[in-house]
Amino acid sequence: MTSPRSLDRRLGLADAVFIGLGSMIGAGVFAAFTPAAQAAGSGLLVGLAVAAAVALGNALASAQLAAVYPESGGTYVYGRRVLSPWWGFLAGWSFVIGKTASCAAMALTFAASAAPAGWEKPVAVAAVAGLAAVNYRGVTRTAALTRLIVVVVLLALAIVVATAGNAMIDGTVPASAGSGVLVSGGWYGILQSAGLLFFAFAGYARIATMGEEVRRPERTIPLAIVIALSITVAVYGVIAVAILGVLGADGVAATATPLTDTVLAGGGEILAPLVQVGAAAASLGALLALIAGIGRTSLAMAREGDLPRFLSAVHPRFHVPHRAEVALAVVVSILVFTVDLRGAIAFSSFGVLLYYFVANVAAFHQPAAERRYPRALQVVAGAACVVLVVTLPPAGIVAGIGVLLAGVGYRLLVRRGTAPASGG
C-alpha cells in the first residue's frame, strides 16, 4: 500500500520529456535574449553555445544521479546521499530561492503579454493562483496542460522562424542586421550572456525533481533529460539566428519583445498577435513546471527538517505536496510586486548554477558502479558553473549571497534548537 506521504508514479517518458520542454522552451526564449544581447551583442550566439554546453554537462550529471536516487527533490537528495546533509541543503535552498525568483519572472512575462496596461501585476498574481490550483489537482493534470502549452509555443516559434526566413530571403531586413562581430561584447560580456541564457535552459531539473512520480525512473529520467535538452538547444539556436538576422544585436538589446518585433520587421503584422499568445503560453508553461518542481524539492527538504515540516504533507486524494505549493504561490505573489524581470533572471541564474555545481560534485563522488560518464565531465561542468556565477550582474550576485547566507543561518538555528542530530 502507498504511504500517505508518498507520491504516485504516474508519468511516462513522453510526460517527462514534455515537462522538461515546458520548463525550457518557456518564457526564457521570449525574455532571456534581450539581456543577453545587452551584455554581449551578437556574441550572445557564443554565449548560447557556452550555456548549452554547461547545461549538457549538468544534465548528464543529473541523469547519472537520478538513475540511482529516483526520489522527489533532485540535487537536494543527491547532495545529502552522496556528500553530506549540508551539501544537500545548499543545493535545495539554492534551487528553491532561485526558482521562486523564476516564478515571479515567468508571471511578470506572462502579464506583459496578456494584461492591459496597468494591470500587469494583478494578472501575474492571478496566473500564479490559477496554475497552483492546477498543480494542486494532481501531476497528471500538470503533464496534460504542459503538453498543450508546448504545442502552442512551438507553433508561435515556427511563425517567428518562417517570418524571419522570408525577410532575410527577400532582403527586407535593415542593413545592420546580422552584421555584428561575435566577440564584440568581449569575453566577459559573452560569459555574462551565457549565465543569463542558462536561466532558460535550466528546466531539465524539473524532470529529476519529480523522480518519485516517474515510472521506471532509472531509465526514464536520464533519457527524458537528454531528449528534452537536445530539442531545446536546437530550438534556441534557430531562434537566436532568426532574431539577430532580422533585428541585429542592437535591435534585440533595445526591445523587451524581440520575437514579436522580428515578426513585425518581417512584415508579419497579422501574425504578431499569435506570437504574443505563444509568449503568454510559454510563460504559463514554465510557471506551471516551476511550481511543480519547487513543490517537490520543498517536500523533500521539509521531510528532513530543512524546511518547516508542516510543508511535508501530501494530499491524501491528489497525491501532491499541497501545502508546499500553496506556500510557494503566496511567496511568488508577494515577489511579483517587488522585483523586476532582469533582476529576477540574474538572481535565478545565481541559485540554479550553485544547485548544479553541487550536482556535479555529487556525481563526481559516485562510485564506479553507478557512473555513466567520465569524472572529467563533472570537473569541467562544475568549474563552468562557478565561472558563470561570477560573471552574472553584480546585483544578482549580492542578492543571491545574502539569501543563501540567510538560509544557512536558518538551518543553524533549527539544528541548534533540536536534539543532537545524526550527521546533519
LUMMISE-582919 format. One record per residue: x, y, z of N, C-alpha, C in turn; residue in three letters. Coordinates in steps of 0.1 Angstrom, whole numbers, plus 5000, padded with zeros to 4 digits. Example, Ala and Ser with C-alpha at 12.3 -4.5 7.8 and 13.67 -1.06 7.14 Angstrom:
LUMMISE-582919
513249435078512349555078513249675078Ala 512849785071513749895071512950005079Ser 
***
This chain:
LUMMISE-582919
500949885000500050005000500950125000Met 500550234992501350354991501250435004Thr 502350475009502450555021501650685019Ser 500950745029500250865028501250985025Pro 502550965027503451075025504151055011Arg 503850955004504450924991503750984980Ser 504451004968503851044956503650924947Leu 502750934937502450824929503250834916Asp 503750714911504450714898503450704887Arg 503150814881502150824870502650874857Arg 503950924856504450984845505350884836Leu 505150884823505950804814507050894808Gly 507750834798508850904791508251034784Leu 507251024777506651134769506251254779Ala 505651214790505251314800506451384805Asp 507551304809508751374814509451464804Ala 509451414792510051504781509251634780Val 507951624779507151744778507251834790Phe 507351784802507551864814508951944812Ile 509951874808511251934806511152044795Gly 510452014784510352114773509552234778Leu 508452204785507652314791508452404800Gly 509452354807510252434815511352514808Ser 511852454797512952514790512552594778Met 511552544770511052624759509852704764Ile 510152784774509152864781509453004779Gly 509253084789509353234788510853274785Ala 511753184788513153214786513453254772Gly 512853184762513053204748512553344744Val 511553394752511053524749511653634757Phe 512253604769512753704778514253714779Ala 514953604777516453604780517353664769Ala 516853674757517753724746518053864747Phe 517053944752517354094754518454124763Thr 518454074776519554104785520854034780Pro 520753924773521953864767522553954756Ala 521754014748522254104738522854224744Ala 522254274754522754394761524154364767Gln 524354244771525654204777526754184766Ala 526354114755527354064746527154094731Ala 526054174728525854194714525554074706Gly 526154064694526053944686526753824692Ser 527653854702528353744709527353664718Gly 526053704718525153614725525053474719Leu 525453464706525453334699526553244706Leu 527653304709528753234716528253204730Val 527653304736527153284750526153164750Gly 525253164740524253054739524952914738Leu 526052914730526752784729527352744742Ala 527952844749528552814762527552764772Val 526352834772525252804781524752654778Ala 524652624765524252494762525252384766Ala 526552414764527552314768527552294783Ala 527452404791527352394805526052314809Val 524952344803523752274806523852124803Ala 524552094792524651954788525451874799Leu 526551944803527351874814526651854827Gly 525851964830525051954842523951844841Asn 523351844829522251744826522751604828Ala 523951574822524451444823524751404838Leu 525251504846525451474860524151444867Ala 523151524864521851504870521251364866Ser 521451334853520951204848521551084855Ala 522951094857523650984864523150974878Gln 522951084885522451074899521051024900Leu 520151074890518751044891518450894889Ala 519350834881519150694878519350604891Ala 520150664901520450584913519550634924Val 519150764924518250814935516950884929Tyr 516050794925514850844918513750894928Pro 514051004935513251054946512951194943Glu 511851244949511551394948512651474955Ser 513051584949514051664955515251694946Gly 515551604936516651624928517951634935Gly 518751744932520151754938520151774953Thr 519051814958518951824973519151684979Tyr 518451584973518651444977520051394974Val 520551424961521751364957522951424967Tyr 522851554970523851614978523851544992Gly 522651524998522651455011523151315010Arg 522751245000523151095000524551074996Arg 525151154987526451124982527551204990Val 527151334994528151425001527851435015Leu 526951525019526651545033525351625034Ser 524651625045523351705047523551855043Pro 524751905047524952045044525052075029Trp 525751985022525752005007524351995001Trp 523551895006522251885002521452015004Gly 521552065016520852185020521152305011Phe 522452325008522952434999522352414985Leu 522252294980521652274967520152294968Ala 519452244977518052264978517652404980Gly 518352474989518052614992518252704980Trp 519452674973519752744961518652724950Ser 518152604949517152574939515852644943Phe 515452634955514152694959514152844958Val 515252914962515253054961515453104947Ile 516253034939516453074925515253054917Gly 514552944919513452914911512152984915Lys 512153024928511053114933511153244925Thr 512353294924512553424916512153394901Ala 512453274896512053244882510553254881Ser 509853204891508353204891507853344889Cys 508453434897508053584896508353634882Ala 509553594877509853644863508953584853Ala 508553464854507553404844506253464845Met 505753494857504453554859504453694853Ala 505553774856505653904850505753904835Leu 506453804829506553794815505153764809Thr 504453674815503053644810502253764811Phe 502253844821501353954823501754064813Ala 503054084809503454184799502854154786Ala 502554024783502053984770500453984770Ser 499953954782498453934782497654034790Ala 498254124797497454214806497354354800Ala 496154414802496054554798497054644806Pro 497454754801498354844807497854884821Ala 498754874831498454904845497954784853Gly 497654674846497054554853498054444853Trp 499354464849500254354848500454274861Glu 500654344872500954274884499754194890Lys 498554254890497354174894497154054885Pro 497354064872497153954863498253844865Val 499453894868500553794872500253714884Ala 499653784894499253714906498153614903Val 497153654895496053564891496653434884Ala 497653454875498253344868498853244878Ala 499553304888500253214898499153134906Val 498053204910497053134917496353024909Ala 496153054896495452954887496252834885Gly 497552854882498452734879498752654892Leu 498852724903498952654916497752564918Ala 496552614914495352534915495452404906Ala 495952424894496152304885497052204891Val 498252254896499152154902498552084914Asn 497752164922497052104934496251984930Tyr 495651974918494751874914495551744910Arg 496851744909497551624906498551634894Gly 499551554894500651564885500151534870Val 499151444869498751414855498051534848Thr 497451614856496851734851497951834847Arg 498951844855500151924852500751884839Thr 500951754837501551704825500651724812Ala 499351704814498451724803498451874798Ala 498351964807498352104804499752154798Leu 500752094803502152124798502252084783Thr 501751964779501751924765501052024756Arg 499852074760499152164752499952294751Leu 500452344762501252474762502452454752Ile 503152344753504352324745504052334730Val 502952274726502552274712502252414708Val 501552494716501252634713502452714711Val 503452694720504652774720505452734707Val 505552614704506352574692505752624679Leu 504452634679503752694667504152844666Leu 504152914677504453054677505953074673Ala 506852984678508252994674508452964659Leu 507652874654507652844639507252964631Ala 506353044636505953174629507153274629Ile 507853284640508953374641510053334631Val 510353204630511453154621511053174607Val 509753134604509353144590509353294585Ala 508853384594508853524590510253584588Thr 511153544598512453594597513153534584Ala 512953414581513553354569513053424557Gly 511753454556511253524544511853664543Asn 511953734554512553864554514053864549Ala 514753764554516153764550516353724536Met 515453634531515553594517515153714508Ile 514153784512513653894504514554024505Asp 515454024514516354134516515654254522Gly 514554234530513854344536514254384550Thr 515354324555515854354568516854474568Val 516954544579517954654580519354614576Pro 520054704570521454674565522354634577Ala 522154684589522954654600522654514606Ser 521554464603521154334609522054224605Ala 522454134615523254024612524754054609Gly 525154184611526454224607527454234619Ser 526954204631527754214643528854114644Gly 529954154651531054064653530753984666Val 531053854665530653764675531253794689Leu 532453854689533153874701533154024704Val 532254104698532254244700532054284715Ser 531354204722531054234736532154194746Gly 533254134740534254094749533953964756Gly 534953894761534653764767533853774780Trp 534053884788533253904800531853914796Tyr 531553994786530154014782529553884777Gly 530353804769529853674764529553574776Ile 530453574786530153484797528953534805Leu 528853664806527653714813526353674806Gln 526353684792525253644784524953494786Ser 526053414787525853274789525153244802Ala 525553314813524953304826523453334825Gly 523153444818521753484817520953384808Leu 521553334798520853244789520753104796Leu 521653074805521452944813520152944820Phe 519653054824518353074830517252994822Phe 517453004809516352944800516552794799Ala 517752744800518052604798517752524811Phe 517752584822517752504835516552424838Ala 515552424829514352354833514452204833Gly 515552144828515651994828515651944843Tyr 516052034852516051994866514651944871Ala 513652004864512251964868511951814867Arg 512551754857512451614854512951534866Ile 514151574871514851504882514151524895Ala 513651654897512951674910511651604911Thr 511151554900509851474900510151324899Met 511351284904511751144902510851044910Gly 510151094920509251004927507950974920Glu 507751044909506451034902506550974888Glu 507850934884508150884871508250734871Val 507550664861507650524860509050484855Arg 509550374860510950324856511950434856Arg 512150504867512950624867514350604864Pro 514950494866516350474863516650474848Glu 515650454840515750464826515050594820Arg 513950624826513150734820513750864823Thr 514250894835514751024838515951064830Ile 517050984829518151014821517851034806Pro 516950954801516650964787515851094784Leu 514851114793514051234792514851364793Ala 515851374802516651484803517451514790Ile 518051414785518851434772517951464761Val 516851404759515951434748515451584749Ile 514951614761514351754762515451864760Ala 516651844765517651944764518151954749Leu 518251834742518651844728517751914720Ser 516451894722515451964714515452114717Ile 515652154730515652294734516852364728Thr 518052304728519252364723519052394708Val 518452304700518252324686517252444684Ala 516152444692515152544690515752684694Val 516552694705517052824709518152874698Tyr 518852784693519852824683519252884670Gly 518152814666517452864654516753004657Val 516153014668515553144672516553254673Ile 517753224679518753334681519253384667Ala 519453294658519953334645518853414638Val 517653374640516453444633516353584638Ala 516353604651516153744656517353834653Ile 518553774654519753854651519753894636Leu 519353794628519353814614518453924609Gly 517353944616516354054613516554184620Val 516754174633516854294641518354344643Leu 519254254642520654284646520754284661Gly 522054284666522254284681521654404688Ala 521854524682521354644688519854644689Asp 519154594679517754584679517254494689Gly 517854374691517454284701517654344715Val 518754414717519054464730518154584734Ala 517554644724516654764726515254734729Ala 514854604727513354574728513154464739Thr 512054474746511654374755510954264749Ala 510554274736509854174729510554144715Thr 511754084716512454064703511753974693Pro 511053874698510453784688509253844681Leu 508453914689507353994682507854094673Thr 508954164677509454274668510154204655Asp 510654084657511154014645510053994635Thr 508953944639507753924630507254054624Val 507254154632506754284627507754334616Leu 509054324619510054374610510054294597Ala 509654174598509554084586508254094578Gly 507354194582506154214575505054124580Gly 505154064591504053974596503154034606Gly 502654154603501854224613500654144617Glu 500054074608498853984611499253874620Ile 500453824619500853714627501453744641Leu 501753874643502353914656501553884668Ala 500153904667499453864679499553714683Pro 499753634673499953484676501253464683Leu 502253544680503453534688503353574702Val 502553684704502253724718501453614725Gln 500553554719499853434725500853334729Val 501853304720502853204723503753244735Gly 504053374736504853424747504053404760Ala 502753434760501953424772501953274775Ala 501653184765501653044768502952984773Ala 504053034768505352994772505653024787Ala 505253144790505353184804504553104814Ser 503353074809502452984818503052844819Leu 503552794808504152654808505352654818Gly 506252754817507352754826506952764840Ala 505952854843505552874856504852754862Leu 504152684853503452554858504452454862Leu 505552434854506552334857507352384869Ala 507652514870508352564882507652534895Leu 506352564895505552534907505652384911Ile 505552304901505652154904507052114909Ala 508152174903509452134907509852194921Gly 509452314924509852374937509052304948Ile 507752274945506952194954507552064959Gly 508151994949508751864952510051884960Arg 510851984956512052004964511752044978Thr 510752134979510352184993509852065001Ser 509151974994508651855001509851775007Leu 510851754998512051675003512751745014Ala 512951875013513551945024512851945037Met 511451955036510651955048510651815054Ala 510751715047510851575052512051565061Arg 513151635058514351625065514551735076Glu 513551825077513551935086514352055082Gly 514752055069515552175064514552285060Asp 513352255059512252355058511252315068Leu 510352395072509352355082508652235078Pro 508552135088507952005085506452015081Arg 505852125084504452145080504352135065Phe 505352165057505352165043505452025037Leu 505751925045505951785040504651705038Ser 503551775040502251705038502051675024Ala 501451555021501051515007499551495008Val 498851554998497351544998496951404997His 495951365005495551215005494851174993Pro 494251274985493551234973494351264961Arg 494951384960495651424948497151384947Phe 497651344959499051294960500051404955His 499851524959500751634956501151704969Val 502351764970502751844982501951974983Pro 500751964987499852074985500152194994His 500652175006501052285015502252365009Arg 503152285004504352354998504052434986Ala 503052384978502652464966501852584970Glu 501052574980500252694984501152794990Val 502152754998503052855004503952914993Ala 504352844983505052894972504253004964Leu 502952974962502153064955502053204962Ala 501953194975501853314983503153394982Val 504353324983505653394983505853464969Val 505553384958505653444945504753564943Val 503553554948502653664946503253794953Ser 503853774964504553894970505753944962Ile 506553854956507653894948507253964936Leu 506153924930505653994918505554144920Val 505254194932505154334934506454394938Phe 507554324939508754374945509954354936Thr 509954284925511154254917510854304903Val 511954324895511954354881512454224874Asp 512154224860512454104853513954064852Leu 514754164849516254144847516854094860Arg 516454164871516954124884516553984888Gly 515253944885514853814888515553704880Ala 515953734867516653644859518053624865Ile 518753734868520153714873520153644887Ala 519153674895519053604908518753464907Phe 517853424897517553284895518753214890Ser 519553274880520753204875521753184886Ser 521853274895522853254906522453124914Phe 521153114918520753004926520852874919Gly 520452874906520452744899521852704895Val 522752794892524152754889524752694901Leu 524552744913525052684925524452544927Leu 523152524924522452394925523152294916Tyr 523552334904524152234895525652214899Tyr 526252314905527652294910527652174920Phe 526652174929526552064938526251934931Val 525451934921525151814913526451764907Ala 527251844902528451794896529451744906Asn 529551804918530351754929529851614933Val 528551604935527951474939528251364928Ala 527951404916528251304905529651264904Ala 530651354907532051324907532351224918Phe 531651224929531951134940531151004940His 530350984929529650854928530650734926Gln 530450624931531350504929531250464914Pro 532250384910532450344896531150264892Ala 530550184900529450104896528250194893Ala 528150314897527050404895527250504884Glu 528450504878528850604869528450574855Arg 528050674847527750664833528650744824Arg 529250844830530050944823531350964830Tyr 532451004823533751024829533751144839Pro 534551134850534651234860535051364854Arg 535851364844536351494838535251584834Ala 534151524830532951594825532451674837Leu 532351614849531851684860532751804865Gln 534051774863535051884867534852004858Val 534751984845534552094836533252164838Val 532152084840530852144842530752224855Ala 531352164865531352234878532052364878Gly 533252364872534052484871533352594862Ala 532652544852531952644844530752704851Ala 530152634860529052694868529652804877Cys 530852784883531452884891531753014883Val 532352994871532653104862531453184858Val 530353114855529153184851528553264862Leu 528653204874528153274886528853404888Val 530153404887531053524889530753634879Val 530353594867530153694857528753744856Thr 527853704864526453754865526453894869Leu 525353974866525354114870525554124886Pro 526354214890526654224904525454224914Pro 524454294910523254304919522654164922Ala 522654084911522153944913523053864922Gly 524353884921525353804929525153844944Ile 525053974946524954024960523653974967Val 522553984959521253934964521353784967Ala 521953714958522053564959522853524971Gly 523953594973524753564985524053594998Ile 523353704998522553745010521553645014Gly 520753595004519653505007520253365010Val 521353335004522053205007522553205021Leu 523153315026523553325040522353315049Leu 521253375045520053375054519653235056Ala 519653155045519253015046520252935055Gly 521552955054522452895063522152925077Val 521953055080521553095093520353025099Gly 519353015090518152945094518352805098Tyr 519152735090519452595093520252575106Arg 521252665108521952665120521052675132Leu 520152775132519252795143518352675145Leu 517852615134516952505136517652385142Val 518952365137519652245142520052265157Arg 520352395160520752425174519552405183Arg 518352425178517152415187516652275188Gly 517252175181516752035181517651945189Thr 517251825191518151725198519351705189Ala 520451655195521651625187521351545175Pro 521751605163521351545150522451435146Ala 522051345138522951245133523551295119Ser 524651355120525351395108524851515101Gly 523851585106523251695098523551835102Gly 
***
